[in-house]
Amino acid sequence: MPRFVAFLRGVSPQNCRMPDLKRCFEAAGFDDVKTLLSSGNVVFTTRAASATALERKAERAMESGLGRSFGTIVRPVDALQALLDADPFASFRVPPAAKRVVTFLREDAPAVALPIERDGARILARVGAEVFTAYVPNEKGPVFMTQLERAFGKDITTRTLDTVRKCAVA
């Protein structure tokens, strides 16, 4: 059976306990469920299905088990590994101190002219339903998040490349 990752928008240790989240996914019938990093990353195994169907199933399970739901974007682990193998930041001159970030979009996200740059943050490229951003942390904070939401809406979720890597091997 294929392995998937659900990236949840807005999850933190203050608003959702990972054991509770894990129970929701198990109650929905997902197997070998594992949460990662207390920030809304859930890795699970299930029969092949569309990402949209899995997203809806996960959101219903959270609503039932937690009394609330978090926006959910699902990707197959194989697709994440292919993304990592393609090294999406290689063709850009990204400073060594820069954070590399992947934003996951719904399939129907609008087309946007890229790159966009502001305050040391650069939205570099979009490949399919993933957007690649690099930023050097500074006193202005994560300005790239505002840029991403303006460009693609709020039905997105963002992870560092390191987090994506950890999810792909979990």
N, C-alpha and C positions, 0 to 999 in steps of 0.2 A: 504494500500500500504506500502511496506517496506521502511525503512529509511536507508540511506547510508551516509558514510563520504568519501569525496575526499580529500586525502592528497596530496598537490602539492609541488613539489620540487623547492626550490630556491625562494620562494615568500617572500618578505619583504615589509614594508611600503614604502621603497625607489623605488621599481620597480612595484608595483601594488596596486592600491587603492581598498579596500574591497568592496565599493559600486559598482564599475565597475565590479569586479569579480562576485558579486551577480547577477548583470544584465545579464552577460553572461550565467550563469547557468539557470536563469529564461527564457532567450530567447531560450535556448535549450529544454525547456519544462519540466524542473524539478520543482517540487512544494515545498512549505514551505522551501525555501532556506535560510540558515543562515551561515554567515561567523564567524569564531572564532579566536580571538587572533592576527589578522593581520599577520599571518604567513602561510597562504595557507591551511586553514582547512575549508572545505565547507560541511555543513550537508544539506541533501536534501531528499525529498521523490519522488519516481517514481515507475512505475510498475517494477516487478521483471525482472531482466535481468542479464546477466553475468557481472562480474566486468570488463572484457576486453571491452565489448560493451559500458559500461558506461564511462570507461576511454577514449575511442576514441571519444565518443560523447562530453564529457567535453572538451577535447583538441581541437576539431574542433570549439566548441563554443567560447573558449578563443581566438583562432586564428582569428575567424571572428569578435569578439567584441573588442579585445584588440590589434590585429595586431601581437600577439605573443602568444605562448602557454607555459605552464609549464608542466613538466612531472607529470603525475597524477596516483595515485594508489588508488583504491576504495575498501572499505570494508563495508559490512553490519554492521549496528549498533549492531545487535544481536551477530555477531561474535566478535565484540570488547568487548561487555559485557561478553561474555563467556571467552575471554582472561583475562579480569580483574578478573572475578570470580575464575579463575584457579590460580591466584596469581603466575605468572611465575617466580618471583624472590625468592619465599619462600624457595626453596631447596638449595639456595646459601647463603653463608655468605657474605652479602653485608654490608659494613660499614654504620652506621647511616647517615653519612654526604654524602654518595654517591648519585649521580644522577642515576635514573633508566630510561633507554632509550629503546624504541621499534623502530626497523627499519622494514619498510614494503618493502618486495621484490616483484618482479614479480614472477609468478609461475615457470618460467624457470630459476631462479637463480641457479648458480652452487652449488654443495655440497661442504662443507668446513669442515675440521677437527677443532673442537672446544673443549675446550676454547682457545682463543688467548689472551695473556696479554702483555701489554706494558705501561710503564709510568703511572701506577695506573689505567689504563683502562682495563676492561676485557670483551671481547665478550664471553658471558657465554653459550648461547644455541640458537638453532634454532628449532622452532616448526612450521612446515608447511612453510608458507611464511612470518613468523615474526622471527626477531632475537632480542635477549635480551642482553643488554649491561649495565654495571655499571661502573661508573668512579667517582673518587673524584676530583673535580675541583682543578687545580693547575696552576702554572705559564706557563706551556707548552701549555695550552689551550686544545681544544677538539681533542686530538690525536686519539680518538676512531673513528672519522669520516674518517680519512685517512686509518685506519685499516679496517673499514667496506667497503670502496670503493675498496681497494686492494682485499679483500676477495670476495665481491659480485658484483663489478662493480658500475657504477654510476647511473644505472637505479633503484635507491632506494630512499626512503625518511625516515627521522628519526624524532621522536617526544618523548618528555619526557612522562613518564607514567602518570603524572598529566594531560598533554594535551590530551592524549588518553582518560582518564577518563572524562574530560570535553566534549569531542566530543561525547562520548557514551551516555551522558545524555541530549545533546542539542536537 
